[in-house]
Amino acid sequence: MDLPIYEHLWAVNAGFAQIHHALADLAERPGFERGEMARFREMAEEAKTATCSYLASVIEIAETEDAGRLSKRRRARERQEEGV
């Protein structure tokens, strides 16, 4: 996987952290019900967990396939070198 994929994963995670902190700060201000803000933080945490889990699973599949491809290439090169 290329670096931008990991940067996007990091950005998604950072975005959810911003949401969590913003909702916590709003809960301390008049007019915002703490219970509602806590509920929204929980919902955001659930969304973050599901999103990051999905993204990580897609990355894992791609990285595993890439590792397999590179391993086959290395073994073929080693066999070729042994035959020389």
N, C-alpha and C positions, 0 to 999 in steps of 0.2 A: 504494500500500500504506500502511496506517496504521502508526503508530509501534510499537504492540505487536508487530507481526510482526518488525521489526528488533530489538526488545528480546529477543524469543525467540531469534533467531539469535545475538545477542550472548551470551545466557545459555547456550546450547548450547555455543558456542565456549569460554566461560569455564569451563564444567563440565568439558570435556575437558582444559583446561589444569590444572585442579585435580587431575584423575585423574593426569595426567602427572607433576606435582610430587609427589603423594602416593606414587605408585609408586617414583619416584626416591628419595624419602626412606626408604621402607621397604627399598629395596635396600641401604641403608647400615646397617640394623639386623641384629643377629644373628638367625639362624634363617630369614632370607629370602634365597633364592638370587638373586644378581645377574642371572644369565642368565635366570631365569624372570621376574623383574621387568622386564628389558629386553624380553623377548618380549611381555609384557602391555602395556608402553608402546607397542611397535610396533603391536600389535593395536588399541589405543585410538586411535593416530594414524591408522590405516587407517579405523577407524569414524568418526572426526572428519572426515576428508577426504571420505569418501563422503557423510556426513550433510550437511555444510556445502555440498558441491557440489550435492546434490539441492535443499536449501532455497534456495540462491542461484538455481538454474535456475528454480524455481517463482516466485520473486520477480521474476526478470528477465522472464519471460513476462507476469506481471501488470503490471509497470511499463511494458513495451513496449506492451501493449494500452491501458493508461491514457494513455500518451503519444500514441498514435494517435487515441484518442477526443478528447483535449484539442486536438490539432492540427486535427482536422476541425471542431471547434467554433470554434476561432479563425479558420480560413479562411472558414467560413460567415459569421462576424461581420464579417470584413474585406470579404467580397463584398457583404454587406448595406450596410455603411458606404459602399462605393464607389458603390453604386447610389443613394445618397441625394443 
